[in-house]
């Protein structure tokens, strides 16, 4: 069992930055691929960034070049650095664990609002 707790969301102006954190329980955090999803009101949850145990990253086109996912295995934490934020980035953001090809564990989410 893995428990995930996100933090770092909030209200930011367009063009601003936020860094989300996701702290995971469990001693085998380092072997899993981790991801960040987001869900805007009235929309489906979408995968926006993922990072493998080896540090390989992938991004959705909508955030490529603006967001950066990273992980600190010593701290059992994955991060999402979000720059040049736009109003369309407003959503609830969730971290998740890919356990052998299935997104199995989810955090409770943290809200990000981009507005002037």
Secondary structure, DSSP 8 states (H G I E B T S, - for coil): ---EEEE--EEE-TT--EEEEEEE-STTGGGSEEEEEEE-TTS--EEEEEE-TT--EEE-TTTTTTEEEEEEGGGTEEEEEE-S--GGG-EEEEEEEEETTEEEEE---EEEEE--
